[in-house]
Structures are given as structure tokens and as C-alpha cells.
Amino acid sequence: MQLGPLRALADGPPDAPATAVLLHGIGLGPWLFEPWLPMFAQNGVRTVRLDLHSAKDRGLAGLIEDVELALDALGGEPVVVGHSMGGLVGQVLAARRQVAGLALICPLPPGQVRLLPPLGPLRETLALARPLVAGRPLHVPWPLYRAVGMDAMDEAVARQAWERVLDWPNQLTRDLALRRPQVDPGAIRCPVLVAIGRKDRLVPWATARVLGDLYEAVTWRYDDLGHFPPWEPGGERLGANLAAWVAAPSRPQVLESEGYGPREGVGHELRRARRGEEMQKRSAYGQKRSARGG
């Protein structure tokens, strides 16, 4: 199907109680979420997977506009589920329009939260500089994906997934590296979920925790998962929990009581105290209060 400028794959009946729009990361595709589709169906959730690489490269701002047009064509107020780059797109859109919920899986943070580039094989990383400067798409080689993004996957599965990966659009890559937009947390009125893989080397769990603090979100941490949970051993646990949350998005009542150990703090007061300290270390947010107080 076509939704505005983007191709889409829909699964489940149009009259399902809940609809989730699934946004994949850069270089990936709707296939990313395939292992989780049965779990969404079991929870009465219709899924619409957008192909974010089905439009020409107009950079991050153009991509966000394309997704917004797709949401207009879809209608209603879906839950937006974003992985990696798709998570950043989802944050911007949730601040612009009303959605039923926002689920962020290993998400790129907005511009006010610092994100250090991951360290991978040096030769493969340096080789990406030439096409980036020349304005060409970036072909990310297997050794780099395996060392950084797909390191928590079984090797055979990782190799199959890498063979489905597309070259990274040049302008989009530049924008993600240098011009990630800031997001006003007070503009996001829906429930927010942040799910973190402790083994994630692209979006470290500490960065994602800061993001959870920023939005006062439900925050889950899975110590055995990395950056590609749908395809990793144990990823079905996150998929099942995510599908249940999407079916009935909720705000946290007790924050992080199971997600973090006692030394890292439990509850609203400790989270808000930590938010100031960690925001100062890891972001441009500093000691400022969010629009939701704290």
C-alpha cells in the first residue's frame, strides 16, 4: 500500500482496537519488525510498517515530513513505535501532533542529549568518510555492522540481516550525525515508553536512560539485548511486552522499580534528582527543568 510518499505494509484488520505505526532505523526496512508481528496480532494491534527508504533522500527534515504525510493519509491516532533513527523521527512527530502513544526502541536521542559515536573497526569506520564527504550513499561493511550494531545477534542471523541492509542515504546520514533536532518534552502529551538493550553499542543504555528521564517515560532495560532486539536471542520478551503496552499505553505509576538496581534509584524523586545530574553530564539540557516539572 501507499501512504502519502511512502510505501507501507499493513498487517491485521483495519478495525483492530489499536493501530501501531512502526518506524525502522537507517539502512533497514519494514523487515526489521517481522519477528514481532505475531505478538502484535495476539494483542489485537494492527501494524503499519512504513518503508522510510521508499522516498528520495531529502535529509532528516524531509523524511519527517514524509512520515507526517503518511500519518495524515492513515488517519486516526496510532501508537508510534520507532527503532533507532525511527525513534528520533517518532519523538519529533509526537511533539507536533497527537498520537495515542510513543514507544522508543534503542532510540536515537534528540539534539539536546549527547550521543558519542560508537567505536568500531578503525579501517572500516574511516572508509566511510570518503563517500560521506563526496556526497555518495554510504555502504556500511559487514565487519563494522557485526562489531557494533549486530554483535548481540547469532552470526548466521546477523549475516542474513546485513544482506538486507541498504546503503545509508548521504544527506540523511549527515543530518543524523550533525543536525539532530531538539524536541520539547512538554509538547509530547501521550504516554512514552523507552526500551533499552544493555548490550547496545550504538545507543548506550545510559543515554537511553537519560532520554527516559527527559520524558518521564516508562523505562525498560534488557541486559541481554543489543541494538536489534527483534532478531536477537531473547528479543521475543521485549516484543511481547511491547505489544501489550502498545495495546494499552500507560504512564508509569512506579518508575524503574524493576528496570534498575537500588543503587541507581527508584521512584519519582530520585529520577528527578538524577535527571539534573545526568543531563548536565550527557546533554545540553543541563540543570533546566523539563516542561513537566521536576
ZAMARGU-4260 file (C-alpha; in steps of 0.2 Angstrom, whole numbers, plus 5000, padded with zeros to 4 digits):
<rodrens>
0) 5000/5000/5000 | 5005/5018/4998 | 5003/5031/5012 | 5007/5048/5005 | 5025/5047/4998
5) 5030/5031/5007 | 5026/5013/5004 | 5019/5004/5019 | 5015/4986/5024 | 4999/4983/5034
10) 4995/4968/5045 | 4979/4965/5054 | 4961/4970/5052 | 4958/4989/5049 | 4945/4989/5063
15) 4958/4982/5076 | 4956/4990/5094 | 4974/4998/5092 | 4985/5003/5077 | 5004/5004/5078
20) 5015/5013/5065 | 5032/5005/5065 | 5047/5016/5060 | 5064/5007/5057 | 5081/5013/5058
25) 5093/5020/5044 | 5098/5007/5031 | 5085/4995/5037 | 5067/4992/5032 | 5050/4985/5037
30) 5058/4968/5038 | 5066/4973/5055 | 5049/4970/5064 | 5044/4954/5056 | 5048/4943/5071
35) 5036/4954/5082 | 5021/4954/5071 | 5013/4939/5078 | 5014/4946/5096 | 5006/4962/5090
40) 4992/4952/5082 | 4989/4942/5098 | 4987/4958/5107 | 4974/4965/5095 | 4986/4978/5087
45) 4985/4982/5069 | 5003/4986/5062 | 5008/4998/5048 | 5026/4997/5044 | 5032/5012/5034
50) 5047/5010/5022 | 5057/5025/5026 | 5069/5022/5012 | 5055/5022/4999 | 5056/5041/4996
55) 5071/5051/4989 | 5084/5057/5001 | 5079/5074/5007 | 5088/5073/5023 | 5080/5071/5041
60) 5068/5085/5039 | 5061/5079/5023 | 5060/5061/5030 | 5050/5068/5045 | 5038/5077/5033
65) 5036/5061/5023 | 5031/5052/5038 | 5019/5065/5044 | 5010/5065/5027 | 5009/5046/5029
70) 5001/5048/5046 | 4989/5060/5038 | 4984/5048/5025 | 4982/5034/5038 | 4971/5044/5049
75) 4967/5042/5067 | 4979/5042/5082 | 4990/5027/5081 | 5004/5022/5093 | 5021/5027/5085
80) 5034/5014/5088 | 5052/5019/5082 | 5068/5010/5082 | 5085/5019/5082 | 5083/5033/5069
85) 5064/5029/5068 | 5064/5033/5087 | 5070/5050/5084 | 5058/5053/5070 | 5044/5047/5082
90) 5049/5060/5095 | 5048/5074/5083 | 5031/5069/5077 | 5024/5066/5094 | 5029/5084/5099
95) 5020/5090/5083 | 5004/5080/5083 | 4993/5070/5094 | 4996/5051/5095 | 4990/5038/5106
100) 5007/5033/5112 | 5026/5033/5108 | 5037/5018/5110 | 5055/5021/5108 | 5066/5005/5105
105) 5085/5008/5106 | 5081/5026/5100 | 5092/5040/5094 | 5090/5054/5106 | 5086/5072/5101
110) 5099/5086/5099 | 5099/5091/5117 | 5106/5074/5123 | 5123/5070/5118 | 5127/5054/5109
115) 5145/5049/5107 | 5149/5040/5090 | 5152/5021/5093 | 5170/5014/5092 | 5171/5000/5079
120) 5184/4993/5067 | 5195/5008/5063 | 5198/5004/5045 | 5180/5001/5041 | 5175/5017/5050
125) 5187/5028/5042 | 5182/5021/5025 | 5165/5029/5027 | 5172/5046/5027 | 5176/5047/5009
130) 5158/5044/5002 | 5151/5055/5016 | 5162/5070/5010 | 5159/5066/4992 | 5140/5066/4994
135) 5138/5047/4990 | 5127/5035/4999 | 5137/5025/5012 | 5139/5007/5011 | 5142/5001/5029
140) 5153/4985/5028 | 5149/4968/5037 | 5164/4969/5049 | 5158/4986/5055 | 5139/4981/5057
145) 5145/4965/5066 | 5156/4973/5078 | 5145/4987/5083 | 5126/4985/5078 | 5124/4966/5076
150) 5136/4960/5089 | 5122/4953/5100 | 5114/4943/5086 | 5118/4925/5081 | 5131/4926/5067
155) 5121/4917/5054 | 5106/4928/5058 | 5116/4944/5058 | 5124/4939/5041 | 5106/4937/5034
160) 5100/4953/5041 | 5115/4963/5034 | 5112/4956/5017 | 5095/4965/5018 | 5103/4982/5024
165) 5103/4996/5011 | 5116/5009/5009 | 5114/5024/5020 | 5107/5040/5011 | 5121/5053/5012
170) 5111/5069/5017 | 5101/5059/5030 | 5117/5052/5037 | 5124/5069/5038 | 5109/5076/5047
175) 5109/5062/5060 | 5127/5064/5064 | 5127/5083/5064 | 5110/5090/5065 | 5098/5080/5076
180) 5084/5091/5080 | 5079/5096/5098 | 5062/5090/5105 | 5052/5100/5118 | 5047/5086/5131
185) 5032/5096/5136 | 5025/5096/5119 | 5023/5077/5120 | 5006/5073/5128 | 5005/5055/5126
190) 5012/5040/5136 | 5030/5036/5132 | 5040/5020/5133 | 5059/5019/5131 | 5066/5001/5129
195) 5085/4999/5131 | 5097/4985/5127 | 5111/4985/5139 | 5122/4977/5126 | 5118/4991/5114
200) 5134/4999/5107 | 5126/5011/5095 | 5114/5019/5108 | 5121/5016/5125 | 5109/5011/5139
205) 5114/5026/5149 | 5110/5038/5135 | 5093/5030/5133 | 5090/5031/5152 | 5093/5050/5151
210) 5080/5050/5137 | 5068/5041/5148 | 5071/5054/5162 | 5068/5068/5149 | 5051/5062/5145
215) 5047/5054/5162 | 5044/5038/5152 | 5041/5020/5156 | 5058/5014/5155 | 5063/4995/5152
220) 5081/4988/5152 | 5085/4971/5145 | 5103/4966/5150 | 5104/4953/5137 | 5099/4963/5122
225) 5108/4975/5110 | 5103/4986/5096 | 5092/4974/5085 | 5081/4966/5098 | 5068/4958/5086
230) 5082/4947/5079 | 5092/4944/5094 | 5091/4929/5106 | 5078/4934/5120 | 5071/4948/5109
235) 5054/4940/5110 | 5052/4945/5128 | 5054/4963/5123 | 5042/4960/5108 | 5028/4953/5119
240) 5030/4966/5132 | 5030/4980/5119 | 5014/4973/5110 | 5005/4973/5127 | 5010/4991/5131
245) 5005/4997/5113 | 4988/4989/5115 | 4985/4999/5131 | 4998/5013/5133 | 5000/5019/5150
250) 5011/5031/5160 | 5022/5024/5174 | 5015/5024/5192 | 5031/5017/5200 | 5046/5021/5189
255) 5060/5009/5186 | 5056/4998/5201 | 5062/4983/5191 | 5072/4991/5177 | 5087/4997/5188
260) 5095/4991/5204 | 5093/5000/5221 | 5109/5010/5219 | 5103/5018/5203 | 5087/5024/5211
265) 5069/5020/5211 | 5054/5032/5210 | 5050/5050/5205 | 5061/5059/5217 | 5077/5050/5214
270) 5073/5050/5195 | 5071/5069/5195 | 5087/5072/5205 | 5096/5061/5194 | 5089/5069/5179
275) 5098/5086/5183 | 5114/5077/5187 | 5115/5066/5171 | 5108/5079/5160 | 5122/5091/5164
280) 5135/5077/5161 | 5127/5070/5145 | 5117/5083/5137 | 5114/5102/5133 | 5099/5100/5144
285) 5109/5104/5159 | 5100/5108/5176 | 5085/5115/5167 | 5068/5108/5172 | 5058/5099/5159
290) 5041/5107/5155 | 5033/5093/5165 | 5042/5099/5181 | 5055/5091/5192
</rodrens>
